[in-house]
Amino acid sequence: MGQSLSSAQSLMDSRLARAAAGDLNACFDLGIAYASGGDGVDVDLIQAHKWFNLASMGGSERAQAWRAEIAEELTAREVAEALRQARAWLACTTRQAA
Protein backbone atom coordinates (compact mmCIF):
# COMPACT_ATOMS: atom_id res chain seq x y z
CA MET A 1 0.00 0.00 0.00
CA GLY A 2 1.07 3.58 -0.67
CA GLN A 3 1.62 6.35 1.80
CA SER A 4 -1.38 7.91 3.42
CA LEU A 5 -2.25 11.41 2.21
CA SER A 6 -1.36 13.01 5.55
CA SER A 7 1.95 11.16 5.71
CA ALA A 8 2.79 12.25 2.14
CA GLN A 9 1.85 15.85 2.99
CA SER A 10 4.05 15.74 6.11
CA LEU A 11 6.94 14.50 3.99
CA MET A 12 6.44 17.28 1.45
CA ASP A 13 6.11 19.89 4.24
CA SER A 14 9.34 18.63 5.78
CA ARG A 15 11.15 18.82 2.44
CA LEU A 16 9.85 22.35 1.84
CA ALA A 17 11.09 23.45 5.27
CA ARG A 18 14.49 21.87 4.66
CA ALA A 19 14.67 23.44 1.18
CA ALA A 20 13.86 26.84 2.69
CA ALA A 21 16.80 26.31 5.04
CA GLY A 22 19.08 25.67 2.06
CA ASP A 23 19.12 21.86 2.01
CA LEU A 24 20.03 20.95 -1.58
CA ASN A 25 19.04 17.30 -1.08
CA ALA A 26 15.54 18.44 -0.13
CA CYS A 27 15.38 20.52 -3.32
CA PHE A 28 16.46 17.48 -5.34
CA ASP A 29 13.89 15.27 -3.58
CA LEU A 30 11.15 17.81 -4.35
CA GLY A 31 12.21 17.76 -7.99
CA ILE A 32 11.95 13.96 -8.05
CA ALA A 33 8.51 14.08 -6.41
CA TYR A 34 7.16 16.54 -8.98
CA ALA A 35 8.85 14.77 -11.90
CA SER A 36 7.37 11.40 -10.96
CA GLY A 37 4.12 12.38 -9.28
CA GLY A 38 5.17 10.77 -6.01
CA ASP A 39 4.62 11.62 -2.38
CA GLY A 40 1.10 12.93 -2.83
CA VAL A 41 1.75 15.46 -5.61
CA ASP A 42 0.75 15.33 -9.25
CA VAL A 43 3.35 15.37 -11.99
CA ASP A 44 4.29 19.02 -12.56
CA LEU A 45 7.33 19.43 -14.79
CA ILE A 46 7.55 23.18 -14.20
CA GLN A 47 7.81 22.57 -10.45
CA ALA A 48 10.26 19.71 -11.07
CA HIS A 49 12.47 21.99 -13.19
CA LYS A 50 12.29 24.70 -10.51
CA TRP A 51 13.48 22.36 -7.75
CA PHE A 52 16.18 20.75 -9.89
CA ASN A 53 17.36 24.24 -10.84
CA LEU A 54 17.61 25.25 -7.17
CA ALA A 55 19.56 22.09 -6.36
CA SER A 56 21.77 22.66 -9.41
CA MET A 57 22.68 26.12 -8.18
CA GLY A 58 24.34 24.42 -5.23
CA GLY A 59 26.39 22.21 -7.52
CA SER A 60 24.30 19.03 -7.64
CA GLU A 61 25.32 17.22 -10.82
CA ARG A 62 22.37 14.83 -10.46
CA ALA A 63 20.01 17.81 -10.40
CA GLN A 64 21.72 19.33 -13.45
CA ALA A 65 21.13 16.13 -15.42
CA TRP A 66 17.49 15.89 -14.33
CA ARG A 67 16.91 19.58 -15.08
CA ALA A 68 18.27 19.15 -18.61
CA GLU A 69 16.07 16.11 -19.18
CA ILE A 70 12.97 17.90 -17.89
CA ALA A 71 13.75 20.98 -20.02
CA GLU A 72 13.48 18.83 -23.15
CA GLU A 73 9.82 18.18 -22.26
CA LEU A 74 8.96 21.84 -21.66
CA THR A 75 8.31 24.76 -23.97
CA ALA A 76 10.55 27.82 -23.76
CA ARG A 77 7.72 29.65 -21.97
CA GLU A 78 7.42 26.84 -19.39
CA VAL A 79 11.18 26.87 -18.76
CA ALA A 80 11.01 30.65 -18.30
CA GLU A 81 8.16 30.16 -15.78
CA ALA A 82 10.18 27.55 -13.87
CA LEU A 83 13.14 29.92 -13.73
CA ARG A 84 10.89 32.78 -12.57
CA GLN A 85 9.52 30.57 -9.79
CA ALA A 86 13.04 29.56 -8.73
CA ARG A 87 14.08 33.23 -8.51
CA ALA A 88 10.93 34.03 -6.51
CA TRP A 89 11.67 31.14 -4.10
CA LEU A 90 15.23 32.40 -3.60
CA ALA A 91 14.04 35.96 -3.02
CA CYS A 92 11.45 34.78 -0.49
CA THR A 93 13.76 32.47 1.44
CA THR A 94 16.59 35.02 1.40
CA ARG A 95 14.30 37.68 2.90
CA GLN A 96 13.11 35.25 5.59
CA ALA A 97 16.69 34.39 6.56
CA ALA A 98 17.69 38.05 6.89
N, CA, C and O atoms as a GROMACS GRO file, in nm:
protein
  392
    1MET      N    1   0.082  -0.119   0.000
    1MET     CA    2   0.000   0.000   0.000
    1MET      C    3   0.086   0.125   0.000
    1MET      O    4   0.198   0.124   0.053
    2GLY      N    5   0.034   0.233  -0.060
    2GLY     CA    6   0.107   0.358  -0.067
    2GLY      C    7   0.097   0.436   0.062
    2GLY      O    8   0.031   0.395   0.158
    3GLN      N    9   0.165   0.548   0.063
    3GLN     CA   10   0.162   0.635   0.180
    3GLN      C   11   0.023   0.694   0.196
    3GLN      O   12  -0.049   0.716   0.099
    4SER      N   13  -0.013   0.721   0.320
    4SER     CA   14  -0.138   0.791   0.342
    4SER      C   15  -0.120   0.936   0.298
    4SER      O   16  -0.008   0.987   0.292
    5LEU      N   17  -0.230   1.002   0.268
    5LEU     CA   18  -0.225   1.141   0.221
    5LEU      C   19  -0.159   1.231   0.325
    5LEU      O   20  -0.076   1.316   0.289
    6SER      N   21  -0.194   1.215   0.452
    6SER     CA   22  -0.136   1.301   0.555
    6SER      C   23   0.013   1.274   0.573
    6SER      O   24   0.090   1.367   0.597
    7SER      N   25   0.054   1.150   0.560
    7SER     CA   26   0.196   1.116   0.571
    7SER      C   27   0.273   1.175   0.453
    7SER      O   28   0.384   1.226   0.471
    8ALA      N   29   0.215   1.167   0.332
    8ALA     CA   30   0.279   1.225   0.214
    8ALA      C   31   0.289   1.377   0.229
    8ALA      O   32   0.391   1.436   0.194
    9GLN      N   33   0.184   1.439   0.280
    9GLN     CA   34   0.185   1.585   0.300
    9GLN      C   35   0.290   1.624   0.403
    9GLN      O   36   0.360   1.724   0.385
   10SER      N   37   0.303   1.546   0.509
   10SER     CA   38   0.405   1.574   0.610
   10SER      C   39   0.545   1.565   0.551
   10SER      O   40   0.632   1.647   0.582
   11LEU      N   41   0.565   1.466   0.465
   11LEU     CA   42   0.694   1.450   0.399
   11LEU      C   43   0.724   1.570   0.310
   11LEU      O   44   0.835   1.623   0.312
   12MET      N   45   0.624   1.613   0.232
   12MET     CA   46   0.644   1.728   0.145
   12MET      C   47   0.667   1.855   0.228
   12MET      O   48   0.753   1.936   0.192
   13ASP      N   49   0.593   1.873   0.336
   13ASP     CA   50   0.611   1.989   0.424
   13ASP      C   51   0.752   1.992   0.482
   13ASP      O   52   0.816   2.097   0.489
   14SER      N   53   0.800   1.874   0.523
   14SER     CA   54   0.934   1.863   0.578
   14SER      C   55   1.039   1.900   0.473
   14SER      O   56   1.134   1.972   0.503
   15ARG      N   57   1.021   1.850   0.352
   15ARG     CA   58   1.115   1.882   0.244
   15ARG      C   59   1.113   2.031   0.213
   15ARG      O   60   1.219   2.092   0.193
   16LEU      N   61   0.994   2.092   0.210
   16LEU     CA   62   0.985   2.235   0.184
   16LEU      C   63   1.057   2.315   0.292
   16LEU      O   64   1.127   2.412   0.262
   17ALA      N   65   1.041   2.276   0.417
   17ALA     CA   66   1.109   2.345   0.527
   17ALA      C   67   1.260   2.330   0.515
   17ALA      O   68   1.334   2.426   0.535
   18ARG      N   69   1.306   2.209   0.483
   18ARG     CA   70   1.449   2.187   0.466
   18ARG      C   71   1.504   2.264   0.346
   18ARG      O   72   1.614   2.318   0.351
   19ALA      N   73   1.426   2.269   0.237
   19ALA     CA   74   1.467   2.344   0.118
   19ALA      C   75   1.478   2.492   0.151
   19ALA      O   76   1.570   2.559   0.105
   20ALA      N   77   1.384   2.543   0.230
   20ALA     CA   78   1.386   2.684   0.269
   20ALA      C   79   1.510   2.716   0.353
   20ALA      O   80   1.557   2.829   0.354
   21ALA      N   81   1.560   2.614   0.422
   21ALA     CA   82   1.680   2.631   0.504
   21ALA      C   83   1.808   2.609   0.422
   21ALA      O   84   1.919   2.616   0.476
   22GLY      N   85   1.791   2.582   0.292
   22GLY     CA   86   1.908   2.568   0.206
   22GLY      C   87   1.955   2.425   0.182
   22GLY      O   88   2.065   2.405   0.130
   23ASP      N   89   1.876   2.326   0.219
   23ASP     CA   90   1.912   2.186   0.201
   23ASP      C   91   1.895   2.146   0.054
   23ASP      O   92   1.783   2.132   0.005
   24LEU      N   93   2.006   2.128  -0.016
   24LEU     CA   94   2.003   2.095  -0.158
   24LEU      C   95   1.944   1.957  -0.184
   24LEU      O   96   1.881   1.935  -0.288
   25ASN      N   97   1.964   1.864  -0.092
   25ASN     CA   98   1.904   1.730  -0.108
   25ASN      C   99   1.752   1.739  -0.103
   25ASN      O  100   1.684   1.666  -0.176
   26ALA      N  101   1.699   1.826  -0.019
   26ALA     CA  102   1.554   1.844  -0.013
   26ALA      C  103   1.503   1.901  -0.144
   26ALA      O  104   1.397   1.860  -0.193
   27CYS      N  105   1.577   1.996  -0.202
   27CYS     CA  106   1.538   2.052  -0.332
   27CYS      C  107   1.535   1.941  -0.438
   27CYS      O  108   1.442   1.931  -0.517
   28PHE      N  109   1.640   1.858  -0.437
   28PHE     CA  110   1.646   1.748  -0.534
   28PHE      C  111   1.528   1.653  -0.513
   28PHE      O  112   1.464   1.612  -0.610
   29ASP      N  113   1.500   1.618  -0.388
   29ASP     CA  114   1.389   1.527  -0.358
   29ASP      C  115   1.255   1.586  -0.402
   29ASP      O  116   1.168   1.513  -0.449
   30LEU      N  117   1.237   1.716  -0.387
   30LEU     CA  118   1.115   1.781  -0.435
   30LEU      C  119   1.106   1.772  -0.587
   30LEU      O  120   0.999   1.749  -0.642
   31GLY      N  121   1.219   1.791  -0.654
   31GLY     CA  122   1.221   1.776  -0.799
   31GLY      C  123   1.180   1.636  -0.842
   31GLY      O  124   1.103   1.620  -0.936
   32ILE      N  125   1.231   1.535  -0.774
   32ILE     CA  126   1.195   1.396  -0.804
   32ILE      C  127   1.045   1.374  -0.782
   32ILE      O  128   0.978   1.312  -0.864
   33ALA      N  129   0.993   1.426  -0.671
   33ALA     CA  130   0.851   1.408  -0.641
   33ALA      C  131   0.764   1.468  -0.751
   33ALA      O  132   0.670   1.404  -0.798
   34TYR      N  133   0.796   1.589  -0.794
   34TYR     CA  134   0.716   1.654  -0.898
   34TYR      C  135   0.739   1.592  -1.036
   34TYR      O  136   0.649   1.592  -1.119
   35ALA      N  137   0.857   1.540  -1.061
   35ALA     CA  138   0.885   1.477  -1.190
   35ALA      C  139   0.812   1.343  -1.204
   35ALA      O  140   0.772   1.304  -1.314
   36SER      N  141   0.795   1.274  -1.092
   36SER     CA  142   0.737   1.140  -1.096
   36SER      C  143   0.593   1.134  -1.048
   36SER      O  144   0.524   1.034  -1.068
   37GLY      N  145   0.547   1.241  -0.984
   37GLY     CA  146   0.412   1.238  -0.928
   37GLY      C  147   0.405   1.159  -0.799
   37GLY      O  148   0.301   1.102  -0.767
   38GLY      N  149   0.514   1.154  -0.726
   38GLY     CA  150   0.517   1.077  -0.601
   38GLY      C  151   0.491   1.163  -0.480
   38GLY      O  152   0.483   1.286  -0.488
   39ASP      N  153   0.477   1.097  -0.368
   39ASP     CA  154   0.462   1.162  -0.238
   39ASP      C  155   0.343   1.257  -0.230
   39ASP      O  156   0.349   1.361  -0.165
   40GLY      N  157   0.234   1.219  -0.297
   40GLY     CA  158   0.110   1.293  -0.283
   40GLY      C  159   0.095   1.413  -0.375
   40GLY      O  160  -0.002   1.488  -0.362
   41VAL      N  161   0.189   1.434  -0.467
   41VAL     CA  162   0.175   1.546  -0.561
   41VAL      C  163   0.158   1.491  -0.702
   41VAL      O  164   0.206   1.382  -0.734
   42ASP      N  165   0.090   1.569  -0.785
   42ASP     CA  166   0.075   1.533  -0.925
   42ASP      C  167   0.203   1.567  -1.000
   42ASP      O  168   0.282   1.650  -0.955
   43VAL      N  169   0.222   1.502  -1.114
   43VAL     CA  170   0.335   1.537  -1.199
   43VAL      C  171   0.320   1.684  -1.240
   43VAL      O  172   0.215   1.725  -1.289
   44ASP      N  173   0.426   1.760  -1.219
   44ASP     CA  174   0.429   1.902  -1.256
   44ASP      C  175   0.573   1.931  -1.297
   44ASP      O  176   0.660   1.955  -1.214
   45LEU      N  177   0.597   1.930  -1.429
   45LEU     CA  178   0.733   1.943  -1.479
   45LEU      C  179   0.791   2.083  -1.458
   45LEU      O  180   0.912   2.099  -1.450
   46ILE      N  181   0.705   2.183  -1.450
   46ILE     CA  182   0.755   2.318  -1.420
   46ILE      C  183   0.809   2.321  -1.277
   46ILE      O  184   0.918   2.373  -1.253
   47GLN      N  185   0.734   2.265  -1.183
   47GLN     CA  186   0.781   2.257  -1.045
   47GLN      C  187   0.907   2.170  -1.036
   47GLN      O  188   1.001   2.204  -0.964
   48ALA      N  189   0.909   2.059  -1.108
   48ALA     CA  190   1.026   1.971  -1.107
   48ALA      C  191   1.149   2.048  -1.154
   48ALA      O  192   1.254   2.043  -1.092
   49HIS      N  193   1.135   2.121  -1.265
   49HIS     CA  194   1.247   2.199  -1.319
   49HIS      C  195   1.292   2.302  -1.217
   49HIS      O  196   1.412   2.321  -1.196
   50LYS      N  197   1.197   2.369  -1.154
   50LYS     CA  198   1.229   2.470  -1.051
   50LYS      C  199   1.316   2.410  -0.942
   50LYS      O  200   1.421   2.465  -0.908
   51TRP      N  201   1.274   2.296  -0.887
   51TRP     CA  202   1.348   2.236  -0.775
   51TRP      C  203   1.482   2.181  -0.820
   51TRP      O  204   1.580   2.193  -0.746
   52PHE      N  205   1.489   2.122  -0.939
   52PHE     CA  206   1.618   2.076  -0.989
   52PHE      C  207   1.711   2.194  -1.015
   52PHE      O  208   1.831   2.184  -0.992
   53ASN      N  209   1.655   2.304  -1.062
   53ASN     CA  210   1.736   2.424  -1.084
   53ASN      C  211   1.794   2.474  -0.952
   53ASN      O  212   1.912   2.508  -0.945
   54LEU      N  213   1.713   2.479  -0.848
   54LEU     CA  214   1.761   2.525  -0.717
   54LEU      C  215   1.870   2.433  -0.664
   54LEU      O  216   1.969   2.480  -0.608
   55ALA      N  217   1.853   2.303  -0.680
   55ALA     CA  218   1.956   2.209  -0.636
   55ALA      C  219   2.082   2.223  -0.722
   55ALA      O  220   2.194   2.210  -0.671
   56SER      N  221   2.063   2.249  -0.850
   56SER     CA  222   2.177   2.266  -0.941
   56SER      C  223   2.262   2.386  -0.904
   56SER      O  224   2.384   2.384  -0.918
   57MET      N  225   2.196   2.491  -0.856
   57MET     CA  226   2.268   2.612  -0.818
   57MET      C  227   2.368   2.585  -0.707
   57MET      O  228   2.468   2.656  -0.693
   58GLY      N  229   2.342   2.482  -0.629
   58GLY     CA  230   2.434   2.442  -0.523
   58GLY      C  231   2.538   2.342  -0.569
   58GLY      O  232   2.619   2.294  -0.489
   59GLY      N  233   2.537   2.309  -0.698
   59GLY     CA  234   2.639   2.221  -0.752
   59GLY      C  235   2.599   2.075  -0.768
   59GLY      O  236   2.685   1.992  -0.799
   60SER      N  237   2.473   2.042  -0.750
   60SER     CA  238   2.430   1.903  -0.764
   60SER      C  239   2.432   1.861  -0.911
   60SER      O  240   2.353   1.910  -0.992
   61GLU      N  241   2.523   1.771  -0.944
   61GLU     CA  242   2.532   1.722  -1.082
   61GLU      C  243   2.410   1.637  -1.118
   61GLU      O  244   2.364   1.640  -1.232
   62ARG      N  245   2.358   1.562  -1.021
   62ARG     CA  246   2.236   1.483  -1.046
   62ARG      C  247   2.122   1.576  -1.085
   62ARG      O  248   2.049   1.548  -1.180
   63ALA      N  249   2.108   1.686  -1.011
   63ALA     CA  250   2.001   1.781  -1.040
   63ALA      C  251   2.021   1.846  -1.177
   63ALA      O  252   1.923   1.870  -1.248
   64GLN      N  253   2.144   1.874  -1.213
   64GLN     CA  254   2.172   1.933  -1.345
   64GLN      C  255   2.125   1.840  -1.455
   64GLN      O  256   2.065   1.884  -1.553
   65ALA      N  257   2.153   1.711  -1.440
   65ALA     CA  258   2.113   1.613  -1.542
   65ALA      C  259   1.961   1.603  -1.550
   65ALA      O  260   1.905   1.600  -1.659
   66TRP      N  261   1.895   1.597  -1.434
   66TRP     CA  262   1.749   1.589  -1.433
   66TRP      C  263   1.687   1.716  -1.492
   66TRP      O  264   1.590   1.708  -1.567
   67ARG      N  265   1.743   1.832  -1.456
   67ARG     CA  266   1.691   1.958  -1.508
   67ARG      C  267   1.699   1.961  -1.660
   67ARG      O  268   1.604   2.003  -1.727
   68ALA      N  269   1.811   1.916  -1.715
   68ALA     CA  270   1.827   1.915  -1.861
   68ALA      C  271   1.726   1.821  -1.926
   68ALA      O  272   1.670   1.852  -2.031
   69GLU      N  273   1.704   1.706  -1.864
   69GLU     CA  274   1.607   1.610  -1.918
   69GLU      C  275   1.465   1.667  -1.914
   69GLU      O  276   1.389   1.654  -2.011
   70ILE      N  277   1.430   1.730  -1.803
   70ILE     CA  278   1.297   1.790  -1.789
   70ILE      C  279   1.279   1.902  -1.891
   70ILE      O  280   1.172   1.916  -1.950
   71ALA      N  281   1.383   1.983  -1.911
   71ALA     CA  282   1.375   2.098  -2.002
   71ALA      C  283   1.339   2.054  -2.143
   71ALA      O  284   1.274   2.128  -2.217
   72GLU      N  285   1.380   1.934  -2.182
   72GLU     CA  286   1.348   1.883  -2.315
   72GLU      C  287   1.198   1.861  -2.333
   72GLU      O  288   1.148   1.860  -2.445
   73GLU      N  289   1.127   1.843  -2.222
   73GLU     CA  290   0.982   1.818  -2.226
   73GLU      C  291   0.900   1.946  -2.216
   73GLU      O  292   0.778   1.943  -2.233
   74LEU      N  293   0.966   2.058  -2.188
   74LEU     CA  294   0.896   2.184  -2.166
   74LEU      C  295   0.913   2.278  -2.285
   74LEU      O  296   1.010   2.268  -2.361
   75THR      N  297   0.817   2.369  -2.299
   75THR     CA  298   0.831   2.476  -2.397
   75THR      C  299   0.924   2.583  -2.338
   75THR      O  300   0.952   2.583  -2.219
   76ALA      N  301   0.970   2.673  -2.423
   76ALA     CA  302   1.055   2.782  -2.376
   76ALA      C  303   0.981   2.867  -2.272
   76ALA      O  304   1.041   2.912  -2.174
   77ARG      N  305   0.852   2.887  -2.293
   77ARG     CA  306   0.772   2.965  -2.197
   77ARG      C  307   0.764   2.893  -2.062
   77ARG      O  308   0.771   2.957  -1.957
   78GLU      N  309   0.749   2.761  -2.064
   78GLU     CA  310   0.742   2.684  -1.939
   78GLU      C  311   0.876   2.686  -1.866
   78GLU      O  312   0.879   2.696  -1.743
   79VAL      N  313   0.986   2.677  -1.939
   79VAL     CA  314   1.118   2.687  -1.876
   79VAL      C  315   1.134   2.825  -1.812
   79VAL      O  316   1.183   2.836  -1.700
   80ALA      N  317   1.093   2.929  -1.884
   80ALA     CA  318   1.101   3.065  -1.830
   80ALA      C  319   1.018   3.077  -1.701
   80ALA      O  320   1.061   3.142  -1.606
   81GLU      N  321   0.901   3.014  -1.699
   81GLU     CA  322   0.816   3.016  -1.578
   81GLU      C  323   0.885   2.943  -1.463
   81GLU      O  324   0.882   2.990  -1.349
   82ALA      N  325   0.946   2.830  -1.491
   82ALA     CA  326   1.018   2.755  -1.387
   82ALA      C  327   1.132   2.839  -1.330
   82ALA      O  328   1.154   2.840  -1.209
   83LEU      N  329   1.204   2.907  -1.417
   83LEU     CA  330   1.314   2.992  -1.372
   83LEU      C  331   1.262   3.111  -1.291
   83LEU      O  332   1.324   3.149  -1.191
   84ARG      N  333   1.150   3.168  -1.333
   84ARG     CA  334   1.089   3.278  -1.257
   84ARG      C  335   1.052   3.230  -1.117
   84ARG      O  336   1.076   3.300  -1.018
   85GLN      N  337   0.991   3.112  -1.109
   85GLN     CA  338   0.952   3.057  -0.979
   85GLN      C  339   1.074   3.028  -0.891
   85GLN      O  340   1.069   3.049  -0.769
   86ALA      N  341   1.182   2.982  -0.950
   86ALA     CA  342   1.304   2.956  -0.873
   86ALA      C  343   1.359   3.087  -0.817
   86ALA      O  344   1.400   3.093  -0.700
   87ARG      N  345   1.361   3.192  -0.899
   87ARG     CA  346   1.408   3.324  -0.851
   87ARG      C  347   1.318   3.375  -0.738
   87ARG      O  348   1.367   3.428  -0.639
   88ALA      N  349   1.188   3.358  -0.754
   88ALA     CA  350   1.093   3.402  -0.651
   88ALA      C  351   1.116   3.326  -0.520
   88ALA      O  352   1.113   3.385  -0.412
   89TRP      N  353   1.140   3.196  -0.530
   89TRP     CA  354   1.168   3.114  -0.410
   89TRP      C  355   1.293   3.165  -0.341
   89TRP      O  356   1.295   3.182  -0.219
   90LEU      N  357   1.398   3.190  -0.418
   90LEU     CA  358   1.523   3.240  -0.360
   90LEU      C  359   1.502   3.376  -0.294
   90LEU      O  360   1.552   3.399  -0.183
   91ALA      N  361   1.429   3.464  -0.360
   91ALA     CA  362   1.404   3.596  -0.302
   91ALA      C  363   1.327   3.584  -0.172
   91ALA      O  364   1.356   3.653  -0.075
   92CYS      N  365   1.229   3.497  -0.168
   92CYS     CA  366   1.145   3.478  -0.049
   92CYS      C  367   1.226   3.418   0.066
   92CYS      O  368   1.219   3.467   0.179
   93THR      N  369   1.301   3.314   0.037
   93THR     CA  370   1.376   3.247   0.144
   93THR      C  371   1.494   3.332   0.190
   93THR      O  372   1.535   3.323   0.306
   94THR      N  373   1.550   3.413   0.102
   94THR     CA  374   1.659   3.502   0.140
   94THR      C  375   1.608   3.612   0.234
   94THR      O  376   1.674   3.646   0.332
   95ARG      N  377   1.491   3.666   0.202
   95ARG     CA  378   1.430   3.768   0.290
   95ARG      C  379   1.398   3.710   0.427
   95ARG      O  380   1.418   3.777   0.528
   96GLN      N  381   1.348   3.586   0.431
   96GLN     CA  382   1.311   3.525   0.559
   96GLN      C  383   1.434   3.500   0.644
   96GLN      O  384   1.428   3.509   0.766
   97ALA      N  385   1.546   3.468   0.581
   97ALA     CA  386   1.669   3.439   0.656
   97ALA      C  387   1.733   3.565   0.710
   97ALA      O  388   1.808   3.560   0.807
   98ALA      N  389   1.705   3.678   0.648
   98ALA     CA  390   1.769   3.805   0.689
   98ALA      C  391   1.708   3.861   0.816
   98ALA      O  392   1.751   3.966   0.863
   0.00000   0.00000   0.00000
